[in-house]
């Protein structure tokens, strides 16, 4: 099967920092496996930084995976 093109935007397109922050925050909030109440999401020039704490290493990994998507 041929590869799909989902996720490939127009040339020069880049999500704004505010939009990225909203998307990452929404993913963290909607996820059943992560308590994001102590996580802060910062975005600068397209780079996402998560700070704060979670209860388990698994939640930390899950939060990182959600942000990376």
C-alpha positions as CSV (number, residue, x, y, z in Angstrom):
1,X,0.0,0.0,0.0
2,X,1.2,3.5,-0.8
3,X,2.0,5.8,2.2
4,X,-0.6,8.4,3.1
5,X,-0.1,12.1,3.2
6,X,-1.8,12.9,6.5
7,X,0.2,15.3,8.5
8,X,2.0,16.9,5.6
9,X,1.1,20.5,5.5
10,X,1.6,23.2,2.9
11,X,5.2,24.4,2.2
12,X,6.3,26.8,4.9
13,X,3.4,26.0,7.2
14,X,4.1,25.9,10.9
15,X,1.7,25.8,13.9
16,X,1.8,28.8,16.2
17,X,3.3,28.4,19.6
18,X,-0.1,29.1,21.2
19,X,-1.8,26.4,19.0
20,X,0.9,23.9,19.9
21,X,0.5,24.7,23.6
22,X,-3.3,24.2,23.3
23,X,-2.9,20.9,21.4
24,X,-0.4,19.4,23.9
25,X,-2.5,20.7,26.8
26,X,-5.7,19.1,25.4
27,X,-3.9,15.8,24.8
28,X,-2.6,15.7,28.4
29,X,-6.0,16.7,29.8
30,X,-7.9,14.1,27.7
31,X,-5.6,11.2,28.5
32,X,-6.9,8.7,31.1
33,X,-3.4,7.6,32.2
34,X,-1.8,11.0,33.0
35,X,-2.7,13.3,35.9
36,X,-1.6,16.5,34.3
37,X,-2.7,18.8,37.1
38,X,1.0,19.5,38.1
39,X,2.4,19.8,34.5
40,X,3.1,23.1,32.9
41,X,3.4,23.3,29.1
42,X,5.6,25.9,27.5
43,X,6.2,26.4,23.8
44,X,8.9,28.7,22.3
45,X,9.6,28.8,18.6
46,X,7.9,25.4,18.1
47,X,9.8,23.6,20.9
48,X,7.6,22.1,23.6
49,X,8.8,21.9,27.2
50,X,7.0,20.1,29.9
51,X,7.8,21.0,33.6
52,X,6.3,19.8,36.8
53,X,5.7,16.5,38.4
54,X,3.7,13.3,38.0
55,X,3.3,10.3,40.4
56,X,5.0,7.6,38.3
57,X,7.6,7.1,35.7
58,X,4.9,5.6,33.4
59,X,3.0,8.9,33.6
60,X,6.1,10.8,32.8
61,X,6.8,8.7,29.7
62,X,3.1,8.9,28.6
63,X,3.1,12.7,29.0
64,X,6.3,12.9,26.9
65,X,4.8,10.7,24.2
66,X,1.6,12.7,24.0
67,X,3.7,16.0,23.7
68,X,5.9,14.4,21.0
69,X,2.9,13.6,18.8
